[in-house]
């Protein structure tokens, strides 16, 4: 005689969840996406910048492009070309030849930094970094789950809580500025 499998009692499932048996897993980045982005960079005692642009990511093609709009204070743009503050400035990262800073108004481009440190983020960077779940919050009216994965910077990343797991926001701080850079993505 065979019997259908019994479902686990609800209290048992709840207890296993609390014990971490069914712990949340960090999301993978989509292989390819683009999104409107708003960044806030604050340098204590100096000033705060808020600027908008678009972020393009294509891991299979080996690159990502930030198109920072007018009013930007992208640290790499300013380091390479101090006169670029406030002008549109783009940063291109490729898996083949590193990081580039482009200032369209000046028709200038230059290679920046060490190639080994400036490659596109891997889609599994949160998993590879053993990211820890930090909770949920609403960003732009969308429920998002947060993950902490430190590397060169202190990184806290939020992805939509739905099955799409799209980027909502990322905070990178501690190295560039003590208060960090907050980037919010809009879909």
C-alpha positions in Angstrom: 0.0 0.0 0.0 1.3 3.4 -0.9 0.3 6.6 0.8 0.6 10.1 -0.6 3.4 12.1 1.0 2.4 14.1 4.0 2.9 17.8 4.1 5.0 19.1 6.8 3.0 20.7 9.6 2.9 24.6 9.5 4.6 25.0 12.9 7.5 22.8 11.7 7.9 24.9 8.5 7.9 28.1 10.5 10.5 26.8 12.9 12.8 25.6 10.1 12.5 29.0 8.5 13.4 30.8 11.7 16.4 28.5 12.1 17.6 29.4 8.6 17.0 26.1 7.0 15.1 28.0 4.3 17.3 31.1 4.3 16.9 33.6 1.6 19.5 33.3 -1.2 21.1 36.4 -2.7 19.8 37.4 -6.1 21.7 37.1 -9.3 22.0 40.2 -11.5 20.2 39.9 -14.8 22.6 39.1 -17.6 21.6 42.3 -19.4 19.5 45.3 -18.4 19.3 49.1 -18.6 17.7 51.5 -16.1 17.3 55.1 -15.4 19.5 55.9 -12.4 19.7 58.7 -9.8 22.9 59.0 -7.8 23.6 61.0 -4.6 27.2 61.6 -3.5 27.9 63.4 -0.3 31.3 64.7 0.9 31.0 65.7 4.5 31.8 69.4 5.1 31.9 70.1 1.3 28.7 69.4 -0.5 26.2 66.9 -1.8 25.5 66.2 -5.5 22.4 64.6 -6.9 22.4 63.7 -10.6 20.6 61.4 -13.0 21.6 59.3 -15.9 21.2 55.8 -17.4 23.0 52.6 -16.5 23.5 49.9 -19.2 24.8 46.4 -18.2 25.6 43.5 -20.5 27.7 40.8 -18.9 27.8 38.5 -22.0 29.1 41.4 -24.1 31.6 42.2 -21.4 30.7 45.7 -20.4 28.7 48.3 -18.6 28.2 52.0 -19.3 27.1 54.7 -16.9 25.8 57.8 -18.8 26.0 60.4 -16.0 24.0 63.5 -16.9 24.6 67.2 -16.3 25.3 68.0 -12.7 27.3 64.9 -12.1 30.1 64.4 -9.5 31.3 60.9 -10.6 34.6 60.5 -8.6 36.4 58.9 -11.5 35.3 61.7 -13.9 36.5 64.4 -11.5 39.8 62.6 -10.8 40.6 62.2 -14.5 39.3 65.6 -15.6 38.6 68.1 -12.8 36.9 70.5 -15.2 34.2 67.8 -16.0 32.4 68.5 -12.7 28.8 69.3 -13.6 29.2 68.2 -17.3 27.8 65.0 -18.7 30.4 62.3 -18.2 30.3 58.6 -19.1 32.2 55.7 -17.5 32.7 52.6 -19.6 33.9 49.3 -18.0 34.8 46.4 -20.2 36.2 42.9 -19.4 38.7 43.3 -22.2 40.4 46.7 -21.6 39.3 48.1 -18.2 37.8 51.4 -17.3 37.4 54.5 -19.4 36.2 58.1 -18.7 34.4 59.9 -21.5 33.5 63.6 -21.5 31.3 64.2 -24.6 31.3 68.0 -24.5 35.1 67.9 -24.6 35.3 65.0 -27.0 37.8 63.4 -24.6 38.3 59.9 -23.4 40.9 58.2 -21.3 41.8 54.9 -19.7 41.6 55.0 -15.9 42.9 52.7 -13.1 44.1 49.1 -13.1 42.3 46.8 -15.5 42.2 43.9 -13.0 40.1 46.1 -10.6 37.8 47.7 -13.2 35.8 45.0 -14.9 32.0 44.6 -15.0 30.4 43.2 -11.9 29.7 39.5 -12.3 26.0 38.5 -12.1 26.7 36.3 -9.2 28.8 38.8 -7.2 26.4 38.7 -4.2 26.6 34.9 -4.0 30.4 34.8 -4.5 30.7 37.5 -1.8 28.6 35.5 0.7 26.1 38.4 0.9 23.9 38.5 4.0 20.2 39.5 4.0 19.7 42.9 5.7 15.9 43.2 5.4 13.3 44.7 3.1 12.2 48.2 2.4 10.2 50.1 -0.2 12.2 52.1 -2.8 10.2 54.2 -5.2 7.0 52.4 -4.1 8.5 49.0 -4.9 9.2 46.3 -2.2 12.9 45.5 -2.4 15.1 43.0 -0.5 18.6 44.1 0.8 21.9 42.3 0.8 25.3 43.3 2.3 28.4 42.2 0.5 31.6 44.1 1.3 34.6 44.2 -1.0 36.7 47.2 -1.9 33.7 49.3 -0.7 31.0 48.7 1.8 28.2 47.5 -0.5 24.4 47.2 0.3 22.3 46.1 -2.7 18.5 46.0 -3.0 16.6 44.0 -5.6 12.9 43.8 -6.3 11.3 41.2 -4.0 9.4 39.7 -6.9 10.6 36.9 -9.2 12.3 39.4 -11.6 14.9 40.4 -8.9 15.7 43.7 -10.7 18.1 46.2 -9.1 16.4 48.8 -6.9 19.3 50.5 -5.2 23.0 50.1 -4.4 25.0 51.9 -1.7 28.8 51.9 -2.1 30.8 53.7 0.6 33.7 53.8 2.9 36.4 54.2 0.2 35.3 57.0 -2.1 33.6 59.0 0.6 32.7 58.1 4.2 29.0 58.7 3.5 29.2 56.8 0.2 27.3 56.9 -3.1 23.7 55.9 -3.3 22.4 54.9 -6.7 18.6 54.3 -7.2 17.4 52.5 -10.3 14.0 53.2 -11.8 12.1 50.9 -14.1 
